[in-house]
Amino acid sequence: MSESKALSPVKPVGMELVYYYPCPHCGRRVPLIAPTQPARVQCDSCRGQFPVVPADEKTVSFLKTIMDSGRAGIDPSFL
Ligand SMILES: [Zn+2]
């Protein structure tokens, strides 16, 4: 009774911007999903902690809007 129907490729319904912050202890580029509040983060390599300058919430929101939450940025051959 189960149909072996091939799933068609799924389109994104959301996106995030990843910011990289260089760890002052070991130099690793620590990826963070755009933090919009000042925060203290922990390096996932050396475990050292450091404060980061937050992302501008309006800019992040604007970029998500012009990207239509990712839908405007997919491979054109899948449109
Ligand atoms: Zn580190």
N, CA, C, O and the ligand as a Tripos MOL2 file, in Angstrom:
@<TRIPOS>MOLECULE
protein
  317   315    80     0     0
PROTEIN
NO_CHARGES

@<TRIPOS>ATOM
      1 N           0.8010   -1.1990    0.0000 N.3       1 MET1
      2 CA          0.0000    0.0000    0.0000 C.3       1 MET1
      3 C           0.8410    1.2590    0.0000 C.2       1 MET1
      4 O           0.3620    2.3360   -0.3550 O.2       1 MET1
      5 N           2.1010    1.1210    0.4010 N.am      2 SER2
      6 CA          2.9460    2.3100    0.3710 C.3       2 SER2
      7 C           3.3950    2.5870   -1.0600 C.2       2 SER2
      8 O           3.9350    1.7170   -1.7430 O.2       2 SER2
      9 N           3.1580    3.8120   -1.4880 N.am      3 GLU3
     10 CA          3.5930    4.1730   -2.8220 C.3       3 GLU3
     11 C           5.0720    4.5370   -2.7710 C.2       3 GLU3
     12 O           5.5050    5.3040   -1.9110 O.2       3 GLU3
     13 N           5.8280    3.9880   -3.6870 N.am      4 SER4
     14 CA          7.2370    4.3760   -3.7310 C.3       4 SER4
     15 C           7.3840    5.5850   -4.6470 C.2       4 SER4
     16 O           7.9860    5.5270   -5.7190 O.2       4 SER4
     17 N           6.8110    6.6680   -4.1750 N.am      5 LYS5
     18 CA          6.8160    7.9040   -4.9470 C.3       5 LYS5
     19 C           8.0940    8.6910   -4.6530 C.2       5 LYS5
     20 O           8.4260    8.9390   -3.4940 O.2       5 LYS5
     21 N           8.7930    9.0720   -5.6910 N.am      6 ALA6
     22 CA         10.0250    9.8320   -5.4900 C.3       6 ALA6
     23 C           9.6940   11.2260   -4.9650 C.2       6 ALA6
     24 O           8.8070   11.9070   -5.4790 O.2       6 ALA6
     25 N          10.4110   11.6270   -3.9520 N.am      7 LEU7
     26 CA         10.2000   12.9660   -3.4130 C.3       7 LEU7
     27 C          10.8650   13.9760   -4.3370 C.2       7 LEU7
     28 O          11.9830   13.7650   -4.8080 O.2       7 LEU7
     29 N          10.1670   15.0640   -4.5880 N.am      8 SER8
     30 CA         10.8190   16.1090   -5.3760 C.3       8 SER8
     31 C          11.6620   16.9750   -4.4430 C.2       8 SER8
     32 O          11.3680   17.0770   -3.2520 O.2       8 SER8
     33 N          12.7110   17.6010   -4.9860 N.am      9 PRO9
     34 CA         13.6150   18.3840   -4.1370 C.3       9 PRO9
     35 C          12.8610   19.4830   -3.3820 C.2       9 PRO9
     36 O          12.0340   20.1940   -3.9510 O.2       9 PRO9
     37 N          13.1610   19.5990   -2.1200 N.am     10 VAL10
     38 CA         12.4730   20.5400   -1.2420 C.3      10 VAL10
     39 C          13.1580   21.9040   -1.2950 C.2      10 VAL10
     40 O          14.3850   21.9990   -1.2950 O.2      10 VAL10
     41 N          12.3490   22.9490   -1.3410 N.am     11 LYS11
     42 CA         12.8910   24.3110   -1.3690 C.3      11 LYS11
     43 C          12.9960   24.8660    0.0570 C.2      11 LYS11
     44 O          12.2390   24.4730    0.9450 O.2      11 LYS11
     45 N          13.9450   25.7830    0.2580 N.am     12 PRO12
     46 CA         14.1030   26.3310    1.6160 C.3      12 PRO12
     47 C          12.9380   27.2370    2.0000 C.2      12 PRO12
     48 O          12.3400   27.8920    1.1460 O.2      12 PRO12
     49 N          12.6240   27.2660    3.2900 N.am     13 VAL13
     50 CA         11.5810   28.1590    3.7950 C.3      13 VAL13
     51 C          12.1500   29.1550    4.8050 C.2      13 VAL13
     52 O          11.4100   29.9320    5.4090 O.2      13 VAL13
     53 N          13.4420   29.1240    4.9770 N.am     14 GLY14
     54 CA         14.0710   30.0610    5.9010 C.3      14 GLY14
     55 C          15.5700   30.0360    5.7050 C.2      14 GLY14
     56 O          16.1120   29.1290    5.0730 O.2      14 GLY14
     57 N          16.2340   31.0360    6.2480 N.am     15 MET15
     58 CA         17.6850   31.0840    6.1310 C.3      15 MET15
     59 C          18.2680   31.8330    7.3220 C.2      15 MET15
     60 O          17.5700   32.5810    8.0070 O.2      15 MET15
     61 N          19.5300   31.6250    7.5500 N.am     16 GLU16
     62 CA         20.2400   32.3800    8.5720 C.3      16 GLU16
     63 C          21.5500   32.8670    7.9810 C.2      16 GLU16
     64 O          22.0860   32.2670    7.0490 O.2      16 GLU16
     65 N          22.0550   33.9440    8.5250 N.am     17 LEU17
     66 CA         23.3730   34.4180    8.1430 C.3      17 LEU17
     67 C          24.3660   33.9360    9.1840 C.2      17 LEU17
     68 O          24.1230   34.0490   10.3860 O.2      17 LEU17
     69 N          25.4600   33.4100    8.7310 N.am     18 VAL18
     70 CA         26.5050   32.9640    9.6470 C.3      18 VAL18
     71 C          27.6230   34.0090    9.6460 C.2      18 VAL18
     72 O          28.1680   34.3610    8.5990 O.2      18 VAL18
     73 N          27.9440   34.4860   10.8270 N.am     19 TYR19
     74 CA         29.0610   35.4230   10.9900 C.3      19 TYR19
     75 C          30.2450   34.6380   11.5600 C.2      19 TYR19
     76 O          30.0770   33.7430   12.3880 O.2      19 TYR19
     77 N          31.4370   34.9930   11.0980 N.am     20 TYR20
     78 CA         32.6370   34.3580   11.6390 C.3      20 TYR20
     79 C          33.3820   35.3380   12.5350 C.2      20 TYR20
     80 O          33.6440   36.4750   12.1440 O.2      20 TYR20
     81 N          33.7160   34.8940   13.7240 N.am     21 TYR21
     82 CA         34.4700   35.7100   14.6750 C.3      21 TYR21
     83 C          35.7950   35.0230   14.9730 C.2      21 TYR21
     84 O          35.8150   33.8660   15.3930 O.2      21 TYR21
     85 N          36.9060   35.7310   14.7570 N.am     22 PRO22
     86 CA         38.1960   35.1000   15.0370 C.3      22 PRO22
     87 C          38.4390   34.9910   16.5370 C.2      22 PRO22
     88 O          38.3950   35.9910   17.2540 O.2      22 PRO22
     89 N          38.6920   33.7940   17.0000 N.am     23 CYS23
     90 CA         38.9650   33.5750   18.4180 C.3      23 CYS23
     91 C          40.2820   34.2710   18.7790 C.2      23 CYS23
     92 O          41.3050   34.0300   18.1400 O.2      23 CYS23
     93 N          40.2580   35.1450   19.8170 N.am     24 PRO24
     94 CA         41.4910   35.8470   20.2000 C.3      24 PRO24
     95 C          42.5050   34.9230   20.8790 C.2      24 PRO24
     96 O          43.6630   35.2980   21.0670 O.2      24 PRO24
     97 N          42.0690   33.7240   21.2430 N.am     25 HIS25
     98 CA         42.9710   32.7910   21.9280 C.3      25 HIS25
     99 C          43.7240   31.8990   20.9480 C.2      25 HIS25
    100 O          44.9290   31.6900   21.0890 O.2      25 HIS25
    101 N          43.0090   31.3730   19.9530 N.am     26 CYS26
    102 CA         43.6560   30.3990   19.0570 C.3      26 CYS26
    103 C          43.5480   30.7750   17.5800 C.2      26 CYS26
    104 O          44.1770   30.1380   16.7360 O.2      26 CYS26
    105 N          42.7580   31.8000   17.2590 N.am     27 GLY27
    106 CA         42.6690   32.2420   15.8810 C.3      27 GLY27
    107 C          41.6310   31.5340   15.0310 C.2      27 GLY27
    108 O          41.4370   31.8910   13.8690 O.2      27 GLY27
    109 N          40.9460   30.5120   15.6030 N.am     28 ARG28
    110 CA         39.9130   29.8260   14.8260 C.3      28 ARG28
    111 C          38.7970   30.7930   14.4580 C.2      28 ARG28
    112 O          38.4030   31.6360   15.2640 O.2      28 ARG28
    113 N          38.2920   30.6660   13.2350 N.am     29 ARG29
    114 CA         37.1300   31.4540   12.8280 C.3      29 ARG29
    115 C          35.8900   30.7560   13.3470 C.2      29 ARG29
    116 O          35.4680   29.7360   12.8010 O.2      29 ARG29
    117 N          35.3070   31.3050   14.4020 N.am     30 VAL30
    118 CA         34.1680   30.6640   15.0520 C.3      30 VAL30
    119 C          32.8830   31.0970   14.3540 C.2      30 VAL30
    120 O          32.5780   32.2890   14.3240 O.2      30 VAL30
    121 N          32.1210   30.1520   13.7880 N.am     31 PRO31
    122 CA         30.8780   30.5190   13.1010 C.3      31 PRO31
    123 C          29.7240   30.6890   14.0870 C.2      31 PRO31
    124 O          29.4910   29.8340   14.9410 O.2      31 PRO31
    125 N          29.0140   31.7950   13.9570 N.am     32 LEU32
    126 CA         27.8420   32.0370   14.7980 C.3      32 LEU32
    127 C          26.7030   32.4890   13.9040 C.2      32 LEU32
    128 O          26.9130   33.2700   12.9770 O.2      32 LEU32
    129 N          25.5020   32.0070   14.1730 N.am     33 ILE33
    130 CA         24.3340   32.5340   13.4710 C.3      33 ILE33
    131 C          24.1190   33.9460   13.9950 C.2      33 ILE33
    132 O          23.8520   34.1590   15.1780 O.2      33 ILE33
    133 N          24.2430   34.9130   13.0730 N.am     34 ALA34
    134 CA         24.2020   36.3490   13.3890 C.3      34 ALA34
    135 C          23.6650   36.6820   14.7770 C.2      34 ALA34
    136 O          22.4500   36.7530   14.9670 O.2      34 ALA34
    137 N          24.5500   36.8840   15.7430 N.am     35 PRO35
    138 CA         24.0760   37.2100   17.0950 C.3      35 PRO35
    139 C          23.6180   38.6660   17.1410 C.2      35 PRO35
    140 O          24.4020   39.5680   16.8450 O.2      35 PRO35
    141 N          22.3600   38.9050   17.5090 N.am     36 THR36
    142 CA         21.8540   40.2820   17.4950 C.3      36 THR36
    143 C          21.9280   40.9300   18.8750 C.2      36 THR36
    144 O          21.4710   42.0580   19.0580 O.2      36 THR36
    145 N          22.4980   40.2260   19.8360 N.am     37 GLN37
    146 CA         22.7340   40.8010   21.1600 C.3      37 GLN37
    147 C          24.2190   40.6790   21.4620 C.2      37 GLN37
    148 O          24.8670   39.7330   21.0150 O.2      37 GLN37
    149 N          24.7680   41.6390   22.2260 N.am     38 PRO38
    150 CA         26.1510   41.4510   22.6600 C.3      38 PRO38
    151 C          26.2280   40.1450   23.4560 C.2      38 PRO38
    152 O          25.3900   39.8920   24.3210 O.2      38 PRO38
    153 N          27.2000   39.3490   23.1710 N.am     39 ALA39
    154 CA         27.2450   38.0500   23.8380 C.3      39 ALA39
    155 C          28.6840   37.6480   24.1140 C.2      39 ALA39
    156 O          29.6270   38.1240   23.4810 O.2      39 ALA39
    157 N          28.8130   36.7650   25.0700 N.am     40 ARG40
    158 CA         30.0820   36.1470   25.3700 C.3      40 ARG40
    159 C          29.9850   34.7400   24.7980 C.2      40 ARG40
    160 O          29.0620   33.9970   25.1300 O.2      40 ARG40
    161 N          30.9170   34.3750   23.9530 N.am     41 VAL41
    162 CA         30.8240   33.0690   23.3060 C.3      41 VAL41
    163 C          32.0340   32.2200   23.6580 C.2      41 VAL41
    164 O          33.0650   32.7050   24.1240 O.2      41 VAL41
    165 N          31.8560   30.9300   23.4110 N.am     42 GLN42
    166 CA         32.9470   30.0110   23.6970 C.3      42 GLN42
    167 C          33.4600   29.4180   22.3940 C.2      42 GLN42
    168 O          32.6860   28.9270   21.5730 O.2      42 GLN42
    169 N          34.7610   29.4710   22.2170 N.am     43 CYS43
    170 CA         35.3790   28.8770   21.0350 C.3      43 CYS43
    171 C          35.1990   27.3650   21.0870 C.2      43 CYS43
    172 O          35.4590   26.7340   22.1130 O.2      43 CYS43
    173 N          34.7540   26.7910   19.9790 N.am     44 ASP44
    174 CA         34.5200   25.3340   19.9900 C.3      44 ASP44
    175 C          35.8160   24.5600   19.7850 C.2      44 ASP44
    176 O          35.8150   23.3290   19.8090 O.2      44 ASP44
    177 N          36.9120   25.2690   19.5850 N.am     45 SER45
    178 CA         38.1880   24.5770   19.4180 C.3      45 SER45
    179 C          39.0060   24.5870   20.7140 C.2      45 SER45
    180 O          39.4020   23.5340   21.2140 O.2      45 SER45
    181 N          39.2560   25.8030   21.2580 N.am     46 CYS46
    182 CA         40.1110   25.8860   22.4520 C.3      46 CYS46
    183 C          39.3180   26.0960   23.7370 C.2      46 CYS46
    184 O          39.8960   26.1090   24.8240 O.2      46 CYS46
    185 N          38.0070   26.2610   23.6260 N.am     47 ARG47
    186 CA         37.1270   26.4700   24.7850 C.3      47 ARG47
    187 C          37.3000   27.8310   25.4430 C.2      47 ARG47
    188 O          36.6710   28.1170   26.4620 O.2      47 ARG47
    189 N          38.1490   28.6680   24.8640 N.am     48 GLY48
    190 CA         38.3160   30.0070   25.4140 C.3      48 GLY48
    191 C          37.0580   30.8390   25.1700 C.2      48 GLY48
    192 O          36.3510   30.6330   24.1830 O.2      48 GLY48
    193 N          36.7860   31.7820   26.0790 N.am     49 GLN49
    194 CA         35.6040   32.6290   25.9200 C.3      49 GLN49
    195 C          36.0250   34.0240   25.5170 C.2      49 GLN49
    196 O          37.1090   34.4900   25.8710 O.2      49 GLN49
    197 N          35.1480   34.6920   24.7650 N.am     50 PHE50
    198 CA         35.4060   36.0810   24.3740 C.3      50 PHE50
    199 C          34.0940   36.7620   23.9980 C.2      50 PHE50
    200 O          33.1560   36.1090   23.5420 O.2      50 PHE50
    201 N          34.0340   38.0930   24.1940 N.am     51 PRO51
    202 CA         32.8200   38.8380   23.8230 C.3      51 PRO51
    203 C          32.8340   39.1560   22.3320 C.2      51 PRO51
    204 O          33.8980   39.3400   21.7410 O.2      51 PRO51
    205 N          31.6520   39.2180   21.7280 N.am     52 VAL52
    206 CA         31.5690   39.5360   20.2980 C.3      52 VAL52
    207 C          30.7150   40.7810   20.0640 C.2      52 VAL52
    208 O          29.7690   41.0580   20.8020 O.2      52 VAL52
    209 N          31.0740   41.5130   19.0250 N.am     53 VAL53
    210 CA         30.2550   42.6390   18.5750 C.3      53 VAL53
    211 C          29.0250   42.0460   17.8930 C.2      53 VAL53
    212 O          29.1720   41.2170   16.9950 O.2      53 VAL53
    213 N          27.8080   42.4460   18.2960 N.am     54 PRO54
    214 CA         26.6160   41.8460   17.7020 C.3      54 PRO54
    215 C          26.3900   42.2810   16.2660 C.2      54 PRO54
    216 O          26.9140   43.3010   15.8170 O.2      54 PRO54
    217 N          25.5920   41.4820   15.5470 N.am     55 ALA55
    218 CA         25.1650   41.8380   14.1980 C.3      55 ALA55
    219 C          24.0420   42.8630   14.2990 C.2      55 ALA55
    220 O          23.3060   42.9000   15.2860 O.2      55 ALA55
    221 N          23.9190   43.6930   13.2690 N.am     56 ASP56
    222 CA         22.8210   44.6620   13.2380 C.3      56 ASP56
    223 C          21.5410   43.9470   12.8090 C.2      56 ASP56
    224 O          21.4410   43.4170   11.7020 O.2      56 ASP56
    225 N          20.5720   43.9490   13.7160 N.am     57 GLU57
    226 CA         19.3340   43.2100   13.4740 C.3      57 GLU57
    227 C          18.6130   43.6780   12.2070 C.2      57 GLU57
    228 O          18.0530   42.8660   11.4700 O.2      57 GLU57
    229 N          18.6290   44.9950   11.9560 N.am     58 LYS58
    230 CA         17.9380   45.5280   10.7700 C.3      58 LYS58
    231 C          18.6010   45.0300    9.4890 C.2      58 LYS58
    232 O          17.9200   44.6910    8.5200 O.2      58 LYS58
    233 N          19.9300   44.9880    9.4900 N.am     59 THR59
    234 CA         20.6440   44.5120    8.3030 C.3      59 THR59
    235 C          20.3510   43.0310    8.0560 C.2      59 THR59
    236 O          20.1040   42.6210    6.9220 O.2      59 THR59
    237 N          20.3800   42.2400    9.1220 N.am     60 VAL60
    238 CA         20.1060   40.8040    8.9860 C.3      60 VAL60
    239 C          18.6950   40.5900    8.4600 C.2      60 VAL60
    240 O          18.4660   39.7720    7.5690 O.2      60 VAL60
    241 N          17.7480   41.3410    9.0300 N.am     61 SER61
    242 CA         16.3550   41.2240    8.6150 C.3      61 SER61
    243 C          16.1900   41.6550    7.1520 C.2      61 SER61
    244 O          15.4540   41.0190    6.3980 O.2      61 SER61
    245 N          16.8780   42.7390    6.7520 N.am     62 PHE62
    246 CA         16.8110   43.2270    5.3760 C.3      62 PHE62
    247 C          17.3380   42.1710    4.3940 C.2      62 PHE62
    248 O          16.7280   41.9170    3.3560 O.2      62 PHE62
    249 N          18.4800   41.5620    4.7390 N.am     63 LEU63
    250 CA         19.0630   40.5670    3.8410 C.3      63 LEU63
    251 C          18.1520   39.3410    3.7060 C.2      63 LEU63
    252 O          18.0160   38.7800    2.6190 O.2      63 LEU63
    253 N          17.5300   38.9310    4.8190 N.am     64 LYS64
    254 CA         16.5960   37.7960    4.7360 C.3      64 LYS64
    255 C          15.4030   38.1580    3.8620 C.2      64 LYS64
    256 O          14.8980   37.3260    3.1080 O.2      64 LYS64
    257 N          14.9510   39.4230    3.9710 N.am     65 THR65
    258 CA         13.8010   39.8670    3.1830 C.3      65 THR65
    259 C          14.1240   39.8770    1.6930 C.2      65 THR65
    260 O          13.3420   39.3750    0.8860 O.2      65 THR65
    261 N          15.2930   40.4570    1.3160 N.am     66 ILE66
    262 CA         15.5910   40.5090   -0.1180 C.3      66 ILE66
    263 C          15.8910   39.1170   -0.6750 C.2      66 ILE66
    264 O          15.7870   38.8930   -1.8810 O.2      66 ILE66
    265 N          16.2610   38.1860    0.2000 N.am     67 MET67
    266 CA         16.4770   36.8040   -0.2300 C.3      67 MET67
    267 C          15.1760   35.9980   -0.1450 C.2      67 MET67
    268 O          15.1700   34.8010   -0.4300 O.2      67 MET67
    269 N          14.0770   36.6500    0.2470 N.am     68 ASP68
    270 CA         12.7910   35.9780    0.4120 C.3      68 ASP68
    271 C          12.9740   34.7000    1.2430 C.2      68 ASP68
    272 O          12.5150   33.6210    0.8690 O.2      68 ASP68
    273 N          13.6500   34.8580    2.3680 N.am     69 SER69
    274 CA         13.9280   33.7540    3.2940 C.3      69 SER69
    275 C          14.6170   32.5650    2.6320 C.2      69 SER69
    276 O          14.4290   31.4180    3.0370 O.2      69 SER69
    277 N          15.4160   32.8560    1.6120 N.am     70 GLY70
    278 CA         16.1780   31.8030    0.9450 C.3      70 GLY70
    279 C          15.5690   31.3970   -0.3860 C.2      70 GLY70
    280 O          16.2580   30.8480   -1.2460 O.2      70 GLY70
    281 N          14.2900   31.6630   -0.5580 N.am     71 ARG71
    282 CA         13.6130   31.2250   -1.7890 C.3      71 ARG71
    283 C          14.1390   31.9460   -3.0230 C.2      71 ARG71
    284 O          14.0830   31.4110   -4.1300 O.2      71 ARG71
    285 N          14.6630   33.1960   -2.8290 N.am     72 ALA72
    286 CA         15.1870   33.9390   -3.9760 C.3      72 ALA72
    287 C          16.6190   33.5550   -4.3160 C.2      72 ALA72
    288 O          17.1880   34.0480   -5.2900 O.2      72 ALA72
    289 N          17.1950   32.6790   -3.5140 N.am     73 GLY73
    290 CA         18.6010   32.3620   -3.7350 C.3      73 GLY73
    291 C          18.8630   30.9340   -4.1170 C.2      73 GLY73
    292 O          19.9850   30.4510   -3.9660 O.2      73 GLY73
    293 N          17.8540   30.2410   -4.6090 N.am     74 ILE74
    294 CA         18.0710   28.8410   -4.9910 C.3      74 ILE74
    295 C          18.6020   28.7620   -6.4240 C.2      74 ILE74
    296 O          18.4910   29.7080   -7.2040 O.2      74 ILE74
    297 N          19.1720   27.6220   -6.7370 N.am     75 ASP75
    298 CA         19.6930   27.3380   -8.0800 C.3      75 ASP75
    299 C          18.5780   27.5750   -9.1030 C.2      75 ASP75
    300 O          17.5340   26.9260   -9.0320 O.2      75 ASP75
    301 N          18.7840   28.5010  -10.0600 N.am     76 PRO76
    302 CA         17.7160   28.8570  -11.0130 C.3      76 PRO76
    303 C          17.1830   27.6640  -11.8000 C.2      76 PRO76
    304 O          16.0410   27.6980  -12.2570 O.2      76 PRO76
    305 N          17.9760   26.6180  -11.9680 N.am     77 SER77
    306 CA         17.4840   25.4710  -12.7460 C.3      77 SER77
    307 C          16.4390   24.6640  -11.9690 C.2      77 SER77
    308 O          15.8290   23.7450  -12.5150 O.2      77 SER77
    309 N          16.2340   25.0170  -10.6740 N.am     78 PHE78
    310 CA         15.2070   24.3310   -9.8890 C.3      78 PHE78
    311 C          13.9350   25.1710   -9.7630 C.2      78 PHE78
    312 O          13.0000   24.7810   -9.0650 O.2      78 PHE78
    313 N          13.9000   26.3300  -10.4400 N.am     79 LEU79
    314 CA         12.7040   27.1780  -10.3290 C.3      79 LEU79
    315 C          11.5170   26.5620  -11.0250 C.2      79 LEU79
    316 O          10.4320   27.1440  -11.0270 O.2      79 LEU79
    317 ZN         39.8790   29.3930   20.2880 Zn       80 ZN80
@<TRIPOS>BOND
     1     1     2 1
     2     2     3 1
     3     3     4 2
     4     3     5 am
     5     5     6 1
     6     6     7 1
     7     7     8 2
     8     7     9 am
     9     9    10 1
    10    10    11 1
    11    11    12 2
    12    11    13 am
    13    13    14 1
    14    14    15 1
    15    15    16 2
    16    15    17 am
    17    17    18 1
    18    18    19 1
    19    19    20 2
    20    19    21 am
    21    21    22 1
    22    22    23 1
    23    23    24 2
    24    23    25 am
    25    25    26 1
    26    26    27 1
    27    27    28 2
    28    27    29 am
    29    29    30 1
    30    30    31 1
    31    31    32 2
    32    31    33 am
    33    33    34 1
    34    34    35 1
    35    35    36 2
    36    35    37 am
    37    37    38 1
    38    38    39 1
    39    39    40 2
    40    39    41 am
    41    41    42 1
    42    42    43 1
    43    43    44 2
    44    43    45 am
    45    45    46 1
    46    46    47 1
    47    47    48 2
    48    47    49 am
    49    49    50 1
    50    50    51 1
    51    51    52 2
    52    51    53 am
    53    53    54 1
    54    54    55 1
    55    55    56 2
    56    55    57 am
    57    57    58 1
    58    58    59 1
    59    59    60 2
    60    59    61 am
    61    61    62 1
    62    62    63 1
    63    63    64 2
    64    63    65 am
    65    65    66 1
    66    66    67 1
    67    67    68 2
    68    67    69 am
    69    69    70 1
    70    70    71 1
    71    71    72 2
    72    71    73 am
    73    73    74 1
    74    74    75 1
    75    75    76 2
    76    75    77 am
    77    77    78 1
    78    78    79 1
    79    79    80 2
    80    79    81 am
    81    81    82 1
    82    82    83 1
    83    83    84 2
    84    83    85 am
    85    85    86 1
    86    86    87 1
    87    87    88 2
    88    87    89 am
    89    89    90 1
    90    90    91 1
    91    91    92 2
    92    91    93 am
    93    93    94 1
    94    94    95 1
    95    95    96 2
    96    95    97 am
    97    97    98 1
    98    98    99 1
    99    99   100 2
   100    99   101 am
   101   101   102 1
   102   102   103 1
   103   103   104 2
   104   103   105 am
   105   105   106 1
   106   106   107 1
   107   107   108 2
   108   107   109 am
   109   109   110 1
   110   110   111 1
   111   111   112 2
   112   111   113 am
   113   113   114 1
   114   114   115 1
   115   115   116 2
   116   115   117 am
   117   117   118 1
   118   118   119 1
   119   119   120 2
   120   119   121 am
   121   121   122 1
   122   122   123 1
   123   123   124 2
   124   123   125 am
   125   125   126 1
   126   126   127 1
   127   127   128 2
   128   127   129 am
   129   129   130 1
   130   130   131 1
   131   131   132 2
   132   131   133 am
   133   133   134 1
   134   134   135 1
   135   135   136 2
   136   135   137 am
   137   137   138 1
   138   138   139 1
   139   139   140 2
   140   139   141 am
   141   141   142 1
   142   142   143 1
   143   143   144 2
   144   143   145 am
   145   145   146 1
   146   146   147 1
   147   147   148 2
   148   147   149 am
   149   149   150 1
   150   150   151 1
   151   151   152 2
   152   151   153 am
   153   153   154 1
   154   154   155 1
   155   155   156 2
   156   155   157 am
   157   157   158 1
   158   158   159 1
   159   159   160 2
   160   159   161 am
   161   161   162 1
   162   162   163 1
   163   163   164 2
   164   163   165 am
   165   165   166 1
   166   166   167 1
   167   167   168 2
   168   167   169 am
   169   169   170 1
   170   170   171 1
   171   171   172 2
   172   171   173 am
   173   173   174 1
   174   174   175 1
   175   175   176 2
   176   175   177 am
   177   177   178 1
   178   178   179 1
   179   179   180 2
   180   179   181 am
   181   181   182 1
   182   182   183 1
   183   183   184 2
   184   183   185 am
   185   185   186 1
   186   186   187 1
   187   187   188 2
   188   187   189 am
   189   189   190 1
   190   190   191 1
   191   191   192 2
   192   191   193 am
   193   193   194 1
   194   194   195 1
   195   195   196 2
   196   195   197 am
   197   197   198 1
   198   198   199 1
   199   199   200 2
   200   199   201 am
   201   201   202 1
   202   202   203 1
   203   203   204 2
   204   203   205 am
   205   205   206 1
   206   206   207 1
   207   207   208 2
   208   207   209 am
   209   209   210 1
   210   210   211 1
   211   211   212 2
   212   211   213 am
   213   213   214 1
   214   214   215 1
   215   215   216 2
   216   215   217 am
   217   217   218 1
   218   218   219 1
   219   219   220 2
   220   219   221 am
   221   221   222 1
   222   222   223 1
   223   223   224 2
   224   223   225 am
   225   225   226 1
   226   226   227 1
   227   227   228 2
   228   227   229 am
   229   229   230 1
   230   230   231 1
   231   231   232 2
   232   231   233 am
   233   233   234 1
   234   234   235 1
   235   235   236 2
   236   235   237 am
   237   237   238 1
   238   238   239 1
   239   239   240 2
   240   239   241 am
   241   241   242 1
   242   242   243 1
   243   243   244 2
   244   243   245 am
   245   245   246 1
   246   246   247 1
   247   247   248 2
   248   247   249 am
   249   249   250 1
   250   250   251 1
   251   251   252 2
   252   251   253 am
   253   253   254 1
   254   254   255 1
   255   255   256 2
   256   255   257 am
   257   257   258 1
   258   258   259 1
   259   259   260 2
   260   259   261 am
   261   261   262 1
   262   262   263 1
   263   263   264 2
   264   263   265 am
   265   265   266 1
   266   266   267 1
   267   267   268 2
   268   267   269 am
   269   269   270 1
   270   270   271 1
   271   271   272 2
   272   271   273 am
   273   273   274 1
   274   274   275 1
   275   275   276 2
   276   275   277 am
   277   277   278 1
   278   278   279 1
   279   279   280 2
   280   279   281 am
   281   281   282 1
   282   282   283 1
   283   283   284 2
   284   283   285 am
   285   285   286 1
   286   286   287 1
   287   287   288 2
   288   287   289 am
   289   289   290 1
   290   290   291 1
   291   291   292 2
   292   291   293 am
   293   293   294 1
   294   294   295 1
   295   295   296 2
   296   295   297 am
   297   297   298 1
   298   298   299 1
   299   299   300 2
   300   299   301 am
   301   301   302 1
   302   302   303 1
   303   303   304 2
   304   303   305 am
   305   305   306 1
   306   306   307 1
   307   307   308 2
   308   307   309 am
   309   309   310 1
   310   310   311 1
   311   311   312 2
   312   311   313 am
   313   313   314 1
   314   314   315 1
   315   315   316 2
@<TRIPOS>SUBSTRUCTURE
     1 MET1         2 RESIDUE 1 A MET
     2 SER2         6 RESIDUE 1 A SER
     3 GLU3        10 RESIDUE 1 A GLU
     4 SER4        14 RESIDUE 1 A SER
     5 LYS5        18 RESIDUE 1 A LYS
     6 ALA6        22 RESIDUE 1 A ALA
     7 LEU7        26 RESIDUE 1 A LEU
     8 SER8        30 RESIDUE 1 A SER
     9 PRO9        34 RESIDUE 1 A PRO
    10 VAL10       38 RESIDUE 1 A VAL
    11 LYS11       42 RESIDUE 1 A LYS
    12 PRO12       46 RESIDUE 1 A PRO
    13 VAL13       50 RESIDUE 1 A VAL
    14 GLY14       54 RESIDUE 1 A GLY
    15 MET15       58 RESIDUE 1 A MET
    16 GLU16       62 RESIDUE 1 A GLU
    17 LEU17       66 RESIDUE 1 A LEU
    18 VAL18       70 RESIDUE 1 A VAL
    19 TYR19       74 RESIDUE 1 A TYR
    20 TYR20       78 RESIDUE 1 A TYR
    21 TYR21       82 RESIDUE 1 A TYR
    22 PRO22       86 RESIDUE 1 A PRO
    23 CYS23       90 RESIDUE 1 A CYS
    24 PRO24       94 RESIDUE 1 A PRO
    25 HIS25       98 RESIDUE 1 A HIS
    26 CYS26      102 RESIDUE 1 A CYS
    27 GLY27      106 RESIDUE 1 A GLY
    28 ARG28      110 RESIDUE 1 A ARG
    29 ARG29      114 RESIDUE 1 A ARG
    30 VAL30      118 RESIDUE 1 A VAL
    31 PRO31      122 RESIDUE 1 A PRO
    32 LEU32      126 RESIDUE 1 A LEU
    33 ILE33      130 RESIDUE 1 A ILE
    34 ALA34      134 RESIDUE 1 A ALA
    35 PRO35      138 RESIDUE 1 A PRO
    36 THR36      142 RESIDUE 1 A THR
    37 GLN37      146 RESIDUE 1 A GLN
    38 PRO38      150 RESIDUE 1 A PRO
    39 ALA39      154 RESIDUE 1 A ALA
    40 ARG40      158 RESIDUE 1 A ARG
    41 VAL41      162 RESIDUE 1 A VAL
    42 GLN42      166 RESIDUE 1 A GLN
    43 CYS43      170 RESIDUE 1 A CYS
    44 ASP44      174 RESIDUE 1 A ASP
    45 SER45      178 RESIDUE 1 A SER
    46 CYS46      182 RESIDUE 1 A CYS
    47 ARG47      186 RESIDUE 1 A ARG
    48 GLY48      190 RESIDUE 1 A GLY
    49 GLN49      194 RESIDUE 1 A GLN
    50 PHE50      198 RESIDUE 1 A PHE
    51 PRO51      202 RESIDUE 1 A PRO
    52 VAL52      206 RESIDUE 1 A VAL
    53 VAL53      210 RESIDUE 1 A VAL
    54 PRO54      214 RESIDUE 1 A PRO
    55 ALA55      218 RESIDUE 1 A ALA
    56 ASP56      222 RESIDUE 1 A ASP
    57 GLU57      226 RESIDUE 1 A GLU
    58 LYS58      230 RESIDUE 1 A LYS
    59 THR59      234 RESIDUE 1 A THR
    60 VAL60      238 RESIDUE 1 A VAL
    61 SER61      242 RESIDUE 1 A SER
    62 PHE62      246 RESIDUE 1 A PHE
    63 LEU63      250 RESIDUE 1 A LEU
    64 LYS64      254 RESIDUE 1 A LYS
    65 THR65      258 RESIDUE 1 A THR
    66 ILE66      262 RESIDUE 1 A ILE
    67 MET67      266 RESIDUE 1 A MET
    68 ASP68      270 RESIDUE 1 A ASP
    69 SER69      274 RESIDUE 1 A SER
    70 GLY70      278 RESIDUE 1 A GLY
    71 ARG71      282 RESIDUE 1 A ARG
    72 ALA72      286 RESIDUE 1 A ALA
    73 GLY73      290 RESIDUE 1 A GLY
    74 ILE74      294 RESIDUE 1 A ILE
    75 ASP75      298 RESIDUE 1 A ASP
    76 PRO76      302 RESIDUE 1 A PRO
    77 SER77      306 RESIDUE 1 A SER
    78 PHE78      310 RESIDUE 1 A PHE
    79 LEU79      314 RESIDUE 1 A LEU
    80 ZN80       317 GROUP 0 **** ****
